[in-house]
Amino acid sequence: MNASYPNPYLLPLLQILPNTTVIGLLNESRKKKERFDALCKHLKKNSFDVVFLQEVGFKKDYRRIKKCTKKQYQITKFDKECGRLNPMTFLECSGLVTLVKKPKKLEQKMITLPKGSDFANLNDVTLYREYLFTRKALVVDTKISGEKGWIRLINLHLTPYNLFEEENRELRTQQAQYVCDKVINKKNQNKWKLAIVGMDMNDVPGNNSVYQTFLNCGFVDAYNPDQSDSANYPLTYGTVGNNWFSTSNETSFTKNATLDYIMAMGEHQIIPKFKFATVQDLKTPNNLSLSDHNSVCAKIKLAYFEN
């Protein structure tokens, strides 16, 4: 344990946690170099226009990503909230990082999201951790090579639930509405023709207040652009075959769910058209999953309303 976990101050706490929780925490630092090498190779090979990363909570990890991608991507600044109290802990931020390929210009800002005030409960480690987090939205305005006009990129990680999907849903709904009000509908801001949100929504699709808040704001879901009742939403978290956690039996602490999304909306007469939305459990050469969340990828083409 001492060799695996990067924060010695938390070791006494780990000693009293259930084994499933300890394994989850240790996995965040297990085989890091191998995982980061595989991530860097994947980013460089595919040369994406935009990459949304989350939970890059250590500055050393951020620097590693910045160094390995510098020839192809411009990267947002490291969130100073990460390591604010202790540089060895990942508990204080969402670790939001956005990469953009060959931008002419990149402007970024952090928007602090609402968070609950009743999280300081040591009987529930998950809620106590949430009390320490500063939930944010990382907003980037940029111009991508080959496209005219501003594109707004929103990297987002909403408050999670622990065991049941309904937990903290009211707070996630408030956070979603806050993004809609402050990032999308706020007056006197840069004019953009397309807004894209890449997020761990920490909630499932369908008829729930969090998902519907984004749709009501004007976003189109890459999984189900036409909101068909027969749409098949791919699982993105804790999928069978993902070996970050064991999820192949009914007693597993981690439950399979669709939590991660790409959504987009156009300004005025512009509408986004999605192609090939895919979900992939990225692996290292030694078959280690890069994350407990699978990668979500989508191609977006702009179309125009006809009068």
Order of alpha helices (4+ residues) and beta strands (2+ residues): alpha-alpha-alpha-beta-alpha-beta-beta-beta-alpha-beta-beta-alpha-beta-alpha-beta-beta-beta-beta
